[in-house]
Amino acid sequence: MLRFYRCTSTFGSFIAYLKSINVTFSLFDENGVPLRATAGCSFEEVPDANPPQNPTSGGRAGRRTHVLRAGDSLHSIAQREYGKPAYWRGLAALNGIDDPMRIPVGTTILVPPSEDVKVVS
């Protein structure tokens, strides 16, 4: 069974598993029971599966918002934000909009990254 441990060093803490352990016995009693031993162990770090969070370090782009003004449509927002008016379907789906022709002025919608909208469109 593989067990994970939180290890702390001068550089911070990390998750690791026990890679190896060795024990050298140096003193025994008359019945052969070990009384003194020296042990050594080594750990191997488990890579962090979480992606970077800082946008400059390659993390996923965040979601922005847009407040609808007079004359705005999901088509025009998709064209302006993604260069593809056909992505209006993804904008509608990700914002829970059933009728894109009846969105009141002043409504705030989320403008997700293009890869999210592309999958839904």
C-alpha angles and dihedrals in degrees: 000000000000114000126194124214134193106235124195124205137163088273096054136273130304141172115256142162128228106262101179143349130193130187128195115195114211106170132038133179123234091274093054095255110146113245102173132029141162117221132192130184139180130208130203120213119241109224115246110251095201116104120235115279102202110090091221091056096059101270122148116286115255128238120262129198133231127197111217115240130191109292095022120128133173087252093056093045091049090049093048096043103036106014090239120094090194089072088078087096091060091047090051094047096046091048096045093243113159099179113033091187093063105053110134121232109260095037112139115222131185117247103205125191115286094248090060093048093045092057093053098040 
